[in-house]
Amino acid sequence: MYSDAHPRDFPACSGCSLCRLVCPMWRARRDPRFSPEGIAKARQSGAALAELAPALEACTLCGACDPVCPENIDLSGMIMDLRRELPPHPELVALQIGYQQAAEGTEPAPAGALLLPGAALRADPALLDKVQSLLGLRRAPDDGADLAVALEIGGEIAPQRLRRFLDGLEGRSLVVGDGLLLRQLRSWLPAGRLQGLGEALGNLSTIRRRIASADFYVVEARAFHADHERLVAHYDTLRKDCGCAMNLDLQRIAMPPHASGYPGLRMGPAREDLEQSRWLLQGRTPARILVENPAERALLRRVIDVPVLHLAELA
């Protein structure tokens, strides 16, 4: 017997199609192969990895499929496992190696609670300084950016590299800027006290009171879906207090602005991402858009002519 604590694998897929309803790559393509269900059923039928590669690479790993699966299949984990069997993308592997080399020369993490900003936040030093000031946290010298890339692309993680990263984080309170890394840290550090960046900032009264009813609030999908059951209450309360609209559907699933794979690693947004963002905003006339993920500001600014702000910019 399987329990809720032990997610099932692809043989348990019954083909109910609920995951399609929330899948951005399915919405963009309307092709059953491009959905978690399509990948799971193809695996049941013995499809070769090469046949699955286009769908595996198109997946955003947003995690929206995981909370809606009635069979409790770890669909995101299934896709991440299969990506490890695909031929590596040289430019993305080079990015991972570059981040790893930068981490090798860092000092040990300072004592106390830490901020692991992630590559997107580190790319905006002024915003990073503001986030650190608001949260009152020291920044971890090694924020695991190379591990986040490896998780996304299916890259190899050397055991000694992982051990070095985790040794300085055991038992800490951590605020993590990369949603995919946060998902994995829940497994790597079961005793850690972990929060996503959006949740941590959204709990600050200095930010919360500046969210207006005319705003459209974009929840970072990966961090949200990785802790969906608990975070639903957080965002329902935030929405009730502030009156803002959010990118949550009736099932409390976060619809991401991305529709194509490796969204955090692109040099520029893909056409599918622009179409997904336009669909997300269709019929809406917000005064502002507020994002938890710094990488989504530039994307959303390309599809709507209103201010697009990171939460920290409200303070």
Secondary structure, DSSP 8 states (H G I E B T S, - for coil): ---TTS-B-GGG-----HHHHH-HHHHHH--TTSSHHHHHHHHHTT--HHHHHHHHHH-----THHHH-TT-B-HHHHHHHHHTTS---HHHHHHHHHHHHHHHT-----SS-EEE--HHHHT-HHHHHHHHHHHT-EE-S---HHHHHHHHHT----HHHHHHHHHTTTT-EEEES-HHHHHHHHHH-TTSEEEEHHHHHHT-HHHHTT--TTEEEE--HHHHHHTHHHHHHHHHHHHHHH--EESB-TT--B--S--SS-GGG-SS--HHHHHHHHHHHTT---SEEEESSTHHHHHHHTT-SS-EEEGGGG-
